[in-house]
Amino acid sequence: MRDRFGAVEPRSQMLRFHTQTGGSTLTAQQPENNIVRTTLQALAAVMGGTQSLHTNSMDEALSLPTEKAVQIALRTQQIIAYESGVADTVDPLAGSYVIEQLTDAIEEGVNAYIHTVDEMGGALEAIGNGYIQREIQESAYRYQKAVEAQDEIVVGVNAFESDDKMDLETLKVDPALEVNRREELARLRQFRPQEVVSGLLTRLENVADSDENLMPLFVECVKNDLTLGEICGALRKVWGEYQP
């Protein structure tokens, strides 16, 4: 932040980050194993100094999480915070050679990516020419090949499998929720001042077609009960929709 962007305020140079455990690592097979995976990932995040943390639920490879699964995910954080002792010191892994070596390797790889993107003309160019999406797809492809060749072990998937029938209860969403939500949305649209809505949508299109900061207008739109779909629809008229 200091060397690349010229930041001078100490607070703007701080590394503050949110961590979410890896949804892509959750497995539909033996889903209770995901509790352990999430625990290890959450612990790693805390030991790495995260300021904010989300723990995935064990059943998210199968459905939206049940209340029980969400509570287990919450208890995972609480046990780490209050029972493990890992949060009692600022940097519990300080001085670890392996952590320092891994950090150096990650930093080197990140800088290589930044250099590549800079040479392309920036992040927008890298997205536009498909580079970002291609890198993600190729990474996923390499990992999947490693799993199928058992070079990467995923417990319960390509090793230590079980033929036991899964008895995990998954979330069933009541269809009445959709009906009720549609009715609420219809009432909202019926009773909000239409002239205000139309004016804001027009302003949104005009501002999106300029260099003006959109964020204050987004806030005004939401305060006046414009829906997310309406806001995105106005932006699509100006910017189109990304196609890989």
RAVENVEN-V203684 format. One line per field, one symbol per residue. ss: DSSP state (H for helix, E for strand, C for the rest). phi: phi as a letter, one per 20 degrees, with the letter a starting at -180 (. if undefined). A space follows every 50 residues. Layout:
# RAVENVEN-V203684
ss->???
phi->???
This chain:
# RAVENVEN-V203684
ss->CHHHHCCCCHHHHCCCCEEECCHHHCCCCCCCHHHHHHHHHHHHHHHCCC CEEECCCCCCCCCCCCHHHHHHHHHHHHHHHHHCCHHHCCCCCCCCHHHH HHHHHHHHHHHHHHHHHHHHCCHHHHHHCCHHHHHHHHHHHHHHHHHHCC CCCCECCCECCCCCCCCCCCCCCCHHHHHHHHHHHHHHHHHCCHHHHHHH HHHHHHHHCCCCCCHHHHHHHHHCCCCHHHHHHHHHHHHCCCCC
phi->.ffedmfdfgffefedbecdffffefdfflffffffgffffffffffenf ebbcdfefdffdaffffffffffffgfffffddenfeecfcfdgnfffff fffffffffffffgfffgffooffffffenffffffffffffffffffem fdedfnddblfcefffdfedfdefgffffffffffffgffdeffffffff ffffffffeceffeggfgfffffdmfegffffffffgeemcfcf
